[in-house]
Amino acid sequence: MNEKAIIFDIQRASLHDGPGIRTTVFLKGCPLECVWCHNPEATKSEPQLFFHFDKCTQCGTCATVCPQNVHNVVGANHTIDYDKCMLCGKCVEACNFDALKITGQEMTIDEVMKVVMSDVDFYKNSGGGITLSGGEPLFQYSFAKELLKRCKELGINTCVETSGFVSPIKFKQILPLIDVLLFDYKITDSADHINYTGVPNQAILENLHAAYRYGTSIVLRCPVIPGINDTDWHFNAIAELSEKFPKLIGVELLPYHDMGNNKRISVGNCETLIELKTVLPEISKAWLEQLRMLGCEKAIIG
């Protein structure tokens, strides 16, 4: 089989996406709509036009070559009608300042494996391997499963960064192919989970329990967003999970950063958390101390 998927990035020599030196493959598409998403260019499953507005010189070349009149450049203002874009790529080719790109391209398993295998010696020497991320990597389930299977057959360590929002049946089927799970735990309250991510958390919690029962190595990743989930109740719930699952290999706090806001605008989504700024180190440290006082000794700032 040589499945295909839409990939929006492959990062080699990654050091923060699982143990050792890793190749992180970012799959496009996500069923969640987290209001704080830091990879908004990954939420839609299809390729998209991406505009680096800080690189634009308003030269107007893109408007000249675009057959769909997507670009409107007037003086110092460059606006884009993303709904008109047919992804022909002519504006990307014409831009001399790399202000435009198409994010997301179709790749086969063989094409991805070619990149993965180029660093196989680094994996062996560091205990690293491949990490699937996104978006939600299990959203393109068949591709993810086949890619993980290929890697396992070659003895390459596999890691998946996931929201856990996938069919419990499919999740249990793919668990034997995963060595390490970077499992997001976003919001404790189910109603708030729906409000801020667009989906309930019942299946997510079921999958977390299933992975732990199976014996998968799990790092619990906890994004903390001021005014949304930085509550005593949520921190208590994280600590309780840590106590309930003593074999967790780690608990990582991921304090909110606002890098996603510019990227959100770059793909035509102007709904930002503009009022929220990147969390200051002293606040992150206070959260960490609070968790440790609750008995969560494995907690670190991720």
C-alpha positions in Angstrom: 0.0 0.0 0.0 1.1 3.5 -0.7 -1.5 5.7 0.9 -1.5 9.5 0.3 -2.1 12.3 2.8 -1.9 16.1 2.9 1.2 17.0 4.8 1.9 20.6 5.8 5.4 20.2 7.2 8.2 17.7 8.0 10.7 18.9 10.6 13.9 17.0 10.9 16.1 16.9 14.0 13.2 17.8 16.3 14.1 17.6 20.0 10.8 18.4 21.7 8.4 16.0 20.1 9.2 12.8 22.0 12.4 11.1 23.1 15.7 11.6 21.3 16.2 13.1 17.9 13.0 12.9 15.8 11.5 13.6 12.4 8.1 15.2 13.0 5.5 14.8 10.3 2.7 17.3 10.5 -0.6 16.0 8.9 -3.2 18.5 7.9 -6.7 18.5 9.2 -8.3 18.5 12.7 -11.8 17.8 14.0 -11.3 20.3 16.9 -11.6 24.1 16.7 -9.6 25.1 19.7 -9.8 28.9 20.1 -6.1 29.0 21.1 -4.8 26.8 18.3 -1.2 27.6 17.5 -1.2 25.8 14.2 -4.3 27.2 12.5 -2.8 26.4 9.1 -3.2 22.8 10.0 -6.9 22.7 10.9 -8.4 22.3 7.4 -7.6 19.1 5.6 -7.0 20.6 2.2 -4.1 22.8 1.0 -4.4 26.6 1.7 -2.9 29.9 0.5 -0.7 31.3 3.3 0.2 35.0 3.3 3.3 36.2 5.2 2.0 39.8 5.4 5.2 41.0 7.2 7.2 40.0 4.1 4.9 41.8 1.6 6.2 44.9 -0.1 2.9 45.7 -1.8 4.5 45.5 -5.2 1.2 44.2 -6.7 2.8 41.4 -8.8 0.6 38.8 -7.3 -2.5 40.8 -8.3 -1.3 41.0 -11.9 -0.8 37.3 -12.4 -3.8 36.0 -10.4 -6.6 34.8 -12.8 -9.2 34.8 -10.0 -8.6 38.3 -8.7 -7.8 37.0 -5.2 -5.3 39.8 -4.4 -6.2 43.4 -4.1 -3.2 45.8 -3.5 -4.0 49.4 -3.0 -1.2 51.6 -1.7 0.1 50.0 1.5 -2.8 47.6 1.8 -2.8 44.1 0.5 -6.1 42.2 1.0 -6.9 38.6 -0.1 -10.2 37.0 -0.9 -9.3 33.5 0.2 -12.7 32.1 -0.9 -11.8 32.8 -4.5 -8.4 31.1 -4.5 -8.1 28.0 -6.7 -4.5 27.3 -5.5 -3.1 27.6 -9.0 0.2 28.8 -7.4 0.8 31.6 -9.9 1.0 34.3 -7.2 3.4 32.1 -5.2 5.7 31.7 -8.2 5.6 35.4 -9.0 6.3 36.7 -5.5 10.0 37.6 -5.2 9.8 38.1 -1.5 8.4 34.7 -0.3 5.4 36.4 1.0 3.0 33.7 -0.4 3.0 30.0 -0.2 0.6 27.1 -0.4 0.6 25.2 2.9 -0.1 21.5 2.5 0.9 19.1 -0.2 -0.1 15.6 -1.1 2.6 13.0 -0.2 2.7 9.3 -0.4 3.9 6.9 2.3 7.0 6.3 0.2 7.8 10.0 -0.1 7.5 10.6 3.6 9.5 7.5 4.4 12.3 8.7 2.2 12.7 11.7 4.5 12.3 9.7 7.6 15.0 7.2 6.6 17.5 9.9 5.8 18.0 10.4 9.6 17.8 6.8 10.8 21.3 6.8 12.2 20.4 9.8 14.5 17.4 7.8 15.8 19.6 4.8 16.7 22.2 6.9 18.5 19.7 9.1 20.4 16.7 6.8 21.0 14.6 8.9 18.7 12.3 8.1 15.8 9.3 9.5 14.0 6.6 11.7 15.5 3.2 12.3 13.9 1.6 15.6 14.7 -0.8 18.1 13.1 -3.5 19.2 13.1 -4.7 15.9 14.5 -2.6 13.2 12.9 -5.3 10.5 13.4 -7.7 12.6 11.4 -6.0 11.1 8.3 -6.3 7.7 10.0 -5.5 5.2 7.2 -2.3 7.1 6.2 -1.2 7.5 9.9 -1.7 3.8 10.5 0.2 2.6 7.5 3.0 5.1 8.1 3.4 3.9 11.7 3.2 0.3 10.5 6.1 0.9 8.1 8.2 2.4 10.8 7.5 -0.3 13.3 8.6 -2.9 10.7 11.9 -1.1 10.4 12.4 -0.8 14.1 11.9 2.9 14.2 10.5 4.3 17.4 7.0 5.8 16.9 5.4 8.7 18.7 2.0 10.4 18.1 0.9 13.8 19.4 -2.9 13.6 19.6 -5.9 15.3 21.0 -7.3 11.8 21.5 -10.5 12.7 19.6 -10.9 9.7 17.4 -13.1 6.7 17.3 -12.3 4.5 20.3 -12.4 1.4 18.0 -9.9 2.9 15.6 -7.8 4.2 18.5 -7.5 0.7 20.1 -6.5 -0.7 16.7 -3.6 1.7 16.2 -2.2 1.5 19.8 0.1 -1.5 19.0 1.8 0.7 16.5 2.6 3.6 18.9 5.6 3.6 21.3 4.9 7.0 22.9 1.8 9.1 23.1 1.9 12.8 23.6 -1.7 13.1 24.7 -3.4 16.5 25.1 -5.5 17.1 28.1 -7.2 20.4 27.4 -10.2 21.0 29.6 -11.8 19.1 32.4 -15.4 20.3 32.2 -17.3 18.7 29.3 -19.5 21.7 28.6 -16.4 24.0 28.5 -14.6 21.5 26.3 -17.4 21.8 23.8 -17.4 25.5 24.1 -13.7 26.1 23.5 -12.8 23.1 21.3 -16.0 22.4 19.5 -16.1 18.7 20.6 -17.0 16.8 23.8 -14.3 15.1 25.8 -16.0 11.7 26.5 -14.2 9.8 23.8 -10.9 11.6 24.6 -11.0 10.4 28.2 -12.0 6.9 27.1 -9.0 6.7 24.7 -6.7 8.0 27.4 -7.8 5.3 29.8 -7.5 2.7 27.0 -3.9 3.7 26.1 -2.9 3.5 29.8 -4.5 0.1 30.2 -2.7 -1.1 27.1 0.6 -0.1 28.6 1.5 2.7 26.1 4.1 5.2 27.3 2.2 8.4 27.8 3.2 12.0 28.3 0.2 14.1 29.4 0.3 17.5 27.6 -1.7 20.2 29.2 -2.1 23.5 27.4 -3.0 26.2 29.9 -4.9 29.2 28.6 -5.5 32.2 30.9 -9.2 32.8 31.6 -10.2 29.4 30.1 -8.6 26.5 32.0 -6.2 28.1 34.5 -8.5 27.1 37.3 -8.0 25.3 40.6 -10.5 22.6 39.4 -8.5 21.9 36.3 -5.2 21.8 38.0 -6.7 19.4 40.6 -8.0 17.2 37.8 -4.5 17.1 36.2 -3.0 16.1 39.6 -5.7 13.4 40.1 -5.0 11.9 36.7 -1.3 11.8 37.6 -2.1 10.0 40.8 -4.5 7.7 39.0 -2.0 6.9 36.3 1.3 6.6 38.2 3.1 5.1 35.1 2.7 8.3 33.1 6.2 9.1 31.9 5.6 12.9 32.2 3.1 15.7 32.6 3.9 18.8 30.6 2.4 22.2 31.1 2.1 24.1 27.8 1.5 27.8 28.7 -0.3 29.8 26.1 1.7 31.7 23.5 0.2 34.0 20.9 2.2 32.9 17.8 -1.0 31.4 16.3 -2.7 34.8 16.0 -0.6 36.0 13.0 -0.8 32.6 11.4 -4.6 32.6 11.8 -4.7 35.9 9.9 -2.3 34.5 7.3 -4.8 31.8 6.2 -7.8 34.2 6.3 -9.2 33.5 9.7 -9.5 36.7 11.6 -10.9 35.2 14.8 -8.0 35.6 17.2 -7.4 35.7 20.9 -5.8 39.1 20.4 -6.6 40.1 24.0 -4.4 37.2 25.3 -0.7 37.6 25.3 2.0 35.0 25.7 2.1 33.8 29.3 4.9 35.3 31.4 7.5 32.9 32.9 6.6 33.9 36.4 3.0 32.9 35.8 4.0 29.6 34.3 6.3 28.9 37.3 3.4 29.6 39.7 1.2 27.1 37.8 4.0 24.5 38.0 4.4 25.1 41.7 0.7 24.7 42.2 0.6 21.4 40.5 3.6 20.1 42.4 2.0 21.1 45.7 -1.0 19.0 44.6 1.3 16.0 44.4 2.0 16.1 40.7 5.8 15.6 41.0 6.3 14.7 37.3 5.0 18.1 36.1 7.4 20.3 34.0 7.0 23.3 31.7 7.0 21.9 28.2 
